Amino acid sequence: MHTLSQLRSGELVGISHLKLSENLSLFPLDILTLADSLEILDLSHNALSSLPDELAQLTKLKVIFAGQNNFEHLPKVLGKLPHLEMIGFKSNKIKQVAEESLPAQLRWLILTDNLVETLPNSLGERPRLQKLALSGNQLTHLPQTLAQAHNLELVRISANKLTECPEQLLNLPKLAWMAFAGNPFTEVKRNTNHETDNQAHAEVNSVPQVSSASYTLEHVLGQGASGVISKAHWNKPQSQFPDDIAVKVFKGEVTSDGYPQDELQACLQAGNHPNLVQSLAQVNEENHLALIMNLIPEHYQNLGLPPCFKSCTRDTFPQGFSLSISLIQSIVNQMKNVFAHLHKQQVCHGDLYAHNTLFDPQGNIIFGDFGAATNYQMLTSAQQEKVQKIERRALNHFIDDLLSICAEEDRENAAFSQLKEHVNC
């Protein structure tokens, strides 16, 4: 974090990444003194509602974040920045996105948790567009021009007002990660006389409900966009549950992936599988939503790290980290089984990544994080096939990412070549 006093004193001359959060209501024109070097500008958590035309002087700017401010429209000046490729205006009050506000080099657009009702046709006319985060808005439809967004790989459109499945997305050649729960078109209209609907309903309610007073949270194990996972213990002996448990308490607000309630429902519909985090019970109280799960043994660790600015949609790994081809082959086989299981249950995970996968030294995996998951049984058979094809691309990327960290001495192995062919076919 930087300060205005540092900026005005000249201390920050030559920096490429500036982060200011001082309850600013006006854009500090002093930022323009960094025009020769500034590539990333983070003005999140301020009180800004506009950006000046002078921002166009930041000709080297590639990334701008202005989340948690008071913008009601996406500033048109952004469209004038020649190298701007990433825009993040999460959690503002944006209703309007003008045609000219989207820069020519746009690669990554984040408008999560706003009030956007429509998007301009120019969105589909940005050939480099790879990542689009639009969850938690008021969208009733998407531009038909998105059908030509042939480089789009990740889309988040959950928690909107879309009444029809956006076919223009389902046909995109590179789309691999898609979250679309919490829209009118995803609501399941159930017929209680229909056996399959009863079965689906039973799946979702397959774990019992318990009171939040029945356990006590201990230390935090991890947290993400939708909630916090903690180790916990039962306050009284429980014959039907193991002693060691983990509890995910949902934040109760729209996230970058959608509504927590949709995550819970998708997680329960997915059911049990040896390589999935096992759900034991749920808490569904007023202002308190939680999922009780098996506690994952401590010797499991994250298989990957989330994407970075440069990789955009692809996972990253610690420097020097590698796996033998035998471990990779075992991990891939397990993930293929998980993939088949989820789609048998008509659940699209939407976030099939190594960074959502835990593994142990023997190569056993546990897959989780259903924040972007969607139950898709309401779609037509043709649409369901397209959803499965989209997620199969994510599976192929998962395999390809693991092959990128394969031990050098194993790269001539026949198993390596077979997996590489599988990815490329």
N, C-alpha and C positions, 0 to 999 in steps of 0.2 A: 504494500500500500504506500502511495506517495501523498504528499501534501501540497497545497497551493503555495505555501511559503517556499518550499523547495523549488517549485516550478518558477516562481517569480524571482528567486535569487539567482537563477541560472544554473543551479546545481544539477538539473536533469538534462541539460543540453546533450544531445547525441543518443539518448535512450530510444529503444525501439518499442518498449512496452510501458504504457502509462496507466495507472489505476488510481482514480480519485473518488473518494466517497466522503463528502463533507456537507451533506444536505444542500447541495447546490441547486438553486432555482434558475440560474442563468449560466449558460455555457461560458467558461473562462476563455477569453480570446488569447490569453497567454499560451494556451496549448498550441497555437499556430507557430510559436517559435521553435517547435519541434518538427516542423514540416519536412526537414531534410532527412529525418531518421525514423519517425514514428510509423510503426506497422500495426500495433495492437493498442486500441484505446478502450478502456473499461471505465464507464461512468455509471455502473450499477449502484443501486441503493442511494439515489439522490432525489431531488424534487423537480427534475427538469421536465418541461413540456414541449420544448422546441429546440432545434439546432439551427445556428445561423448559416447563411449562404457562404460565409467565409470558410466553412468546414471543407469546401471543395479545394482549398489550398493544401490540404493534407494528401498530396498526390501519391504518397507511398503507403497509405493506410490500406491494410488488408482485412483487419478484423475490428468490429465495433460491438461492444456490449453496452446496453443501456436498460437492463432489466430493473424492475422495482422502481420505476419513475412514474411520471404523470402524463406521458404522451397519449394523445387521443388519435393521432394519425402517424403513419410512418413517414418521417421527414423526406421530402422530395430531393433534398440536397444529396442524399445517399446515392442516388442514381447518377450523380455527376463524378463520383470517385472512380478513377480508371482502373484501380487495382483492388477495389473492395470486393471480397469474396465471401465473407462471413458476417452475418447480421444477427444479433441476438437482442430482441426487445421483449423478453419474457415478463409477464406480470405487470403490464401497464393498463391503459384503458383504451387501447387502440381499436377504433371502429373502422377506419378507412385505410386502405393501402392503395395509393395511386399508381397508375401505370408507370410513371416516370421515376418512382422511388426505388425501383429495383435495378441495381447496377449491372452492366453488361457481363461482368465476370462472376456473378453470383453463383456460389457453390453450396452455401449452407445458410438456411433461413430459419430462425427460431422466433415464433410469435405465440408460443404457448401461454395460456391463461390471459387472454385479452377478450375483446368484444367484437372481433372481426366477423362480419356477416357475408362479405363477398371478397373475392380476390381478383386481381386484374389478369387479363389474358396474357400480359407480358411475362407472367410467372412461368408459363410453359414455353416461352421464347428465350429462355436463358440456357444455352446448350451445356453449360458446365454444372448445372444444378444436380447435386448428389444427395443432399440431406434436407428434409422438410419437416419441421416440427410445428404442428398446428393444433395440438390438443387443447381442449378447454376454451373454445371460442363459440361463435353463434352461426357457424357456417351451415347453410342449407344445401349448398352445391359447390362443386369445384370447377375451375375453368376447363373447358374441353381441350384447350391448348396443352394441357398437361399430357395429353396423349403423345406429344412430340418431345417430351422430356426424357430422351432415351438414355441419359446417364444417371437418372434418379435411382438411388439404391435404398434409401431409408425414408419412410414416411410415417408420421404420427398424426392421425386425424381423429383420435378418440375424443369422447366427451364434446361432441358438437351436435348439430341438428340435421344431419344428413339423412334424407328420407329414402335414398336409393344408394345401393352399392356403387361406388364410382368405377365403372368399367374401364375408363381411360387409364386408371392406375393398374388394374389387373393385367392389362396387356403389355405393360412396359417390359422391355427386354432385360433390364438389369435390376429391377426391384427385388430385394431380398429380405428386407425387414419392414413389416407393416403392422401397425397397431390401429384398430378401427372400432373397438368396443365403445359402448355408451352413446350410440347414435340411434335414432328411431328405427333405422333399417336393420339394426342388430337385435331388436327386441323379439323374443320368442313368444309367439302366440300359441299357447298350449291348449290342447283338447284333452280333458281328463279321461275321455273314453278311448283315447288312442294309446296303445300299449307303449310305443316307443317314446312318446312324450312323458309317460309316467316313469319310464326307465331313466330318461334324462333328468327328470326332476329328482329321482331318488339318488342319482349319482351326485348331484350338487349338494344334497343334504345328507351325504353318506357319513359325515362325522358329527358327533353330538355337540350341542351347545353347552358351554359352561359359563360360570360367573367369573368376572374379572377379580372377584374377591377370593377365588379358590386357589390363587397362586400369588407368589411374591416375586417381583423382578429383581434380578441381581445385577451383574455388570453387563454393559453393552458389548455385543459381539460384532455388530456391524450396522450400518444404516445406508439407506438409499433414498431415492426420490419419494418413494411412497410410504416409508415407515422406518422404524427402529427395531432391530432384532436384539433381544437380550436373553442371557441365560436366566432360568427361573426355577423355582422349586414349588411343589404343591404344599399348601398349608396343612393339609390332612392327607394321610395315606390314600392313594388311588389304586384300586385293584386293576382297573382296565387300562391304565396308562403307565408308561415307564417313569422311573423316578427322575431321570435327567431329561429336561425339556428346554426348548427354546421358544420364545414368544415374540411374534412380530406384531407390534402395535402400529396400526395404520394412522397416518397423519390426518386423515379425514378431509383432504382437500384435493383438488385436481392437481395432477403431477404432469411431468413431461410426457408420460405414457397414457394417462387417462385417470378414471375414477378408481379409488382403492376398492370399492365394492365389486367392480368388475374384475379386478385382480383376484380378489378372494374367490369369487364364483368360478373363474377359469381354473384356479389352482385346485379347487375341490372337484370340478368336473374332470380334470386330468386324472384324478384317482391315484392309486398306488402303483409304483414301479420300483424295482430295486435301485435304479439310478436317479430317482427323483427324491427330493426332500419329502419325507413322509408327513402328511397332515394328520393330526390326532384329534383336534377339537377346534371349535371356533367360539368367539365371543361376539355377540351382535347386540350390544346395548346402545342406548341413546348416547351419541357423541363418543362411542368407544367401540371400535372394530378391531379385532385381533385374531390371529391364527396361532394355534399351539402346534408345535412341530417336534419331531425327534431332534435331539441335540446331536449335531454332527461331531464326530470324534476330532480331537485337537490335531491329530496328525494329518488331516486334510488341509490343503492350501489352494489358493487361487491358481487356475491354470493359465490365465492371461490377464492383461490389463486393458482398460477401455481405450477406444480410439483417441488419438490426439488431433490437434489442428491439422497437421500434415496428412495423416492417414484418413481422416474424415469419418469413414464408415468401417474401417478395418481395425482389428485388435492390434495391440502392441504387446511386447514382452520385455522383461528385464534384460539388460545388456548381459550377454554371455550365457543366457539361459538356453538349454537345449534338451532334447529328449531323444531316446533311441527309437529306431523305427519300430521295434517290437512294442514299446509302450504306446507310440502313436497309433499303431494298428489296433491295439486293444481299446484305446480310448475312442477311436473312430467307430469301431464295431458297437460299442456300448451306446454311443450317441445315435447311431442309426436305429438301434432298438428303441431308444427314447423317442426319436422322430416318428417311427411307425406307431408307437403306443399313443402319442399325443394326437395324431391325426385319425387314429381309430376312434378316439373319444371326441373328434371334431373340435380340437383345440389348436389354434395357431399360436405358437409361443411368441412370435414377433421380435424376439431378442436372442436368437440362437447364436451365442458367442462363447468364446473361451473364457472371457472375464466373468461370465455367469456360471462357470463350471468349477467345481472343486475336485481335486484328485489327490490320491495318496501315493506313496512310493511304489506300490505295485501296479499303479495305473487304473485303479478303481475310481470311477467318477460319481459325483452327485451333482445333478443339474437343478437349478432353481430360478428364482426371480421371475415371477409371472406378471410383473407390472405392465408389460405390453401385450399380454395374452388376450385372445378373443375367442369366445365360443362362436363357431360359424355354422351351426346346424341349420340356421334359418336361410342360408344362401341356396341358390339353385345348384344342381349337380355340376353344371358347367363352371359356375363361379367357384365352387368348392375345389374343383380340380385346379383352377388357376391359383387359388390360395396355396394349395399344396405345392404347386410348381414354384411359387415365390419362395416359400420356406425351404424348398429343396436347394435353391440357390444359396441360401444362408448356410445350409449344411455343407455345401461344397466349399464355400468360403472358409468355414470352420476347419475343414480338412486341409485346405490350401495354407491357411495360417499356421497350422501345426507342422506341415511339411517345411515351412520356412524356417522353423527352429529345429529341424531334424539334425542330429549329430552328423558332422561332415563325413565321417567314415562309413555311414549307413546310406549315403545318397546314391550309391551304385547298386544298392540292394534291389532285388526284384520287387519286393513289397512296396518300396518307395515309388518305383515306376508304375506299378499297378494303381496305387492311390492317385498319382499324378494324372494318369489317363482317365480315371474315374472323374476327377475334378474338371478336366478339359472336355469331356464328352458332352 
